[in-house]
Amino acid sequence: MKILLIHGPNLNLLGKREPGIYGALTLEEINGRVSRVALENGAELRCFQSNSEGALIDAIHQASEWADGIVINPGAYSHYSYALRDAIASVRLPAVEVHLSNIYAREEFRRHSVISAVAAGCIAGFGWRSYLFGIEALIGILRDREVNPPAAES
């Protein structure tokens, strides 16, 4: 089982950027914790971060060649990137959207995600644990598919 973990814009600043909202752990620390959980569950995890919308889209497209699923924190792109949304829809891999903060309890513009419509689910508000819950949810989805593969489309 192979999973791509995507971190969107400004997440490279975790640990420094508004720790009261986003927590004190760095991106590397989060990746380490999530990688351990993935490994314990028999999954290979590749982590990718970019501040560039195009690079994130390219990573999603490339994932269709090797990954079984995606966990993504699109950051601010959650709220307006139809291009990122379309990339996720086009690769037809199960995706779980995660957010460190509870986007539904924040500013009005953060309360809507265009990504959620093409994701299997959204986990928000649990800090770095949102990533753990996202990985565990995706692993569960992938295991369910092993038992009951989705019907082929005609």
C-alpha positions as CSV (number, residue, x, y, z in Angstrom):
1,M,0.0,0.0,0.0
2,K,1.5,3.3,-1.1
3,I,0.4,6.7,0.0
4,L,1.3,10.2,-1.0
5,L,1.1,12.8,1.8
6,I,0.9,16.3,0.4
7,H,1.4,19.5,2.3
8,G,0.4,22.8,0.7
9,P,1.6,26.3,0.9
10,N,3.2,27.8,4.1
11,L,3.2,24.4,5.8
12,N,7.0,24.4,5.5
13,L,6.9,27.1,8.2
14,L,5.2,24.9,10.8
15,G,6.7,25.3,14.2
16,K,7.3,29.0,13.5
17,R,4.1,30.1,11.9
18,E,1.4,31.0,14.3
19,P,2.0,28.1,16.7
20,G,-1.2,29.0,18.7
21,I,-3.2,28.0,15.6
22,Y,-1.0,25.4,13.8
23,G,1.0,24.0,16.7
24,A,4.7,23.8,17.7
25,L,5.8,20.8,15.7
26,T,7.8,21.2,12.5
27,L,6.8,19.7,9.2
28,E,9.7,17.2,9.6
29,E,8.4,16.2,13.0
30,I,4.9,15.6,11.7
31,N,6.2,13.7,8.7
32,G,8.2,11.5,11.1
33,R,5.3,10.7,13.3
34,V,3.0,10.0,10.3
35,S,5.6,7.9,8.6
36,R,5.9,5.7,11.7
37,V,2.2,5.1,11.8
38,A,2.1,4.3,8.1
39,L,4.9,1.9,8.5
40,E,3.3,0.2,11.5
41,N,0.2,-0.3,9.3
42,G,2.2,-1.8,6.3
43,A,2.0,1.4,4.2
44,E,4.8,3.1,2.3
45,L,4.5,6.9,2.7
46,R,6.1,9.6,0.5
47,C,5.9,13.2,1.8
48,F,5.8,16.2,-0.5
49,Q,5.4,19.9,0.3
50,S,5.2,22.9,-2.0
51,N,4.1,26.4,-2.0
52,S,3.4,26.2,-5.7
53,E,0.0,25.2,-6.9
54,G,1.5,23.8,-10.1
55,A,4.0,21.6,-8.2
56,L,1.1,20.2,-6.1
57,I,-0.9,19.4,-9.2
58,D,2.1,17.7,-10.8
59,A,2.7,15.6,-7.7
60,I,-1.0,14.5,-7.7
61,H,-0.7,13.6,-11.4
62,Q,2.5,11.6,-10.8
63,A,0.8,9.8,-7.9
64,S,-1.6,8.2,-10.3
65,E,1.4,6.1,-11.6
66,W,2.5,4.7,-8.2
67,A,0.2,5.6,-5.3
68,D,-2.9,3.9,-3.9
69,G,-4.2,7.0,-2.2
70,I,-3.5,10.6,-1.1
71,V,-3.7,12.5,2.2
72,I,-3.6,16.2,1.5
73,N,-3.5,19.4,3.5
74,P,-4.1,21.9,0.7
75,G,-3.6,24.8,3.1
76,A,-5.2,28.0,1.7
77,Y,-5.7,26.3,-1.7
78,S,-8.5,24.4,0.0
79,H,-10.8,27.5,-0.4
80,Y,-10.3,28.4,-4.0
81,S,-8.1,26.1,-6.1
82,Y,-10.4,24.5,-8.6
83,A,-7.3,23.3,-10.4
84,L,-6.2,21.3,-7.4
85,R,-9.7,20.0,-7.0
86,D,-9.8,18.9,-10.6
87,A,-6.4,17.2,-10.3
88,I,-7.6,15.1,-7.4
89,A,-10.7,14.2,-9.2
90,S,-8.8,13.3,-12.4
91,V,-6.4,10.8,-10.8
92,R,-9.3,8.8,-9.3
93,L,-7.3,7.9,-6.2
94,P,-9.0,8.0,-2.8
95,A,-8.0,11.2,-1.0
96,V,-8.4,12.4,2.5
97,E,-8.3,16.1,3.2
98,V,-6.7,17.2,6.5
99,H,-6.3,20.5,8.3
100,L,-4.4,21.3,11.5
101,S,-6.9,23.9,12.6
102,N,-10.7,23.6,12.7
103,I,-11.4,25.5,9.5
104,Y,-15.1,25.6,10.3
105,A,-14.5,27.6,13.4
106,R,-12.2,30.2,11.8
107,E,-12.7,33.1,9.4
108,E,-15.7,32.9,7.1
109,F,-13.5,32.5,3.9
110,R,-11.9,29.4,5.5
111,R,-15.1,27.6,6.2
112,H,-15.6,26.3,2.6
113,S,-13.3,23.8,0.9
114,V,-13.6,23.1,-2.8
115,I,-11.4,20.1,-2.2
116,S,-13.9,18.3,0.1
117,A,-16.3,17.5,-2.8
118,V,-13.7,15.2,-4.3
119,A,-12.2,13.8,-1.1
120,A,-13.4,10.7,0.7
121,G,-13.5,12.8,3.9
122,C,-12.1,15.8,5.7
123,I,-10.4,15.8,9.1
124,A,-9.9,19.1,10.7
125,G,-9.0,20.7,14.0
126,F,-6.9,18.1,15.8
127,G,-3.5,19.7,15.2
128,W,-0.8,17.3,14.0
129,R,-3.1,14.4,14.9
130,S,-5.3,15.4,12.0
131,Y,-2.6,13.9,9.8
132,L,-2.5,10.6,11.8
133,F,-6.3,10.3,11.6
134,G,-6.1,11.0,7.9
135,I,-3.5,8.3,7.3
136,E,-5.5,5.8,9.4
137,A,-8.7,6.7,7.6
138,L,-7.1,6.2,4.1
139,I,-5.5,2.9,5.2
140,G,-8.9,1.8,6.2
141,I,-10.4,2.8,2.9
142,L,-7.6,1.0,1.0
143,R,-8.1,-2.1,3.1
144,D,-11.8,-2.1,2.4
145,R,-11.1,-1.8,-1.3
146,E,-8.9,-4.9,-1.1
147,V,-11.8,-6.9,0.3
148,N,-14.5,-5.3,-1.9
149,P,-12.9,-3.7,-5.0
150,P,-14.9,-0.9,-6.6
151,A,-16.9,-1.9,-9.6
152,A,-15.3,-1.2,-13.0
153,E,-16.7,1.7,-14.8
154,S,-18.1,1.1,-18.3
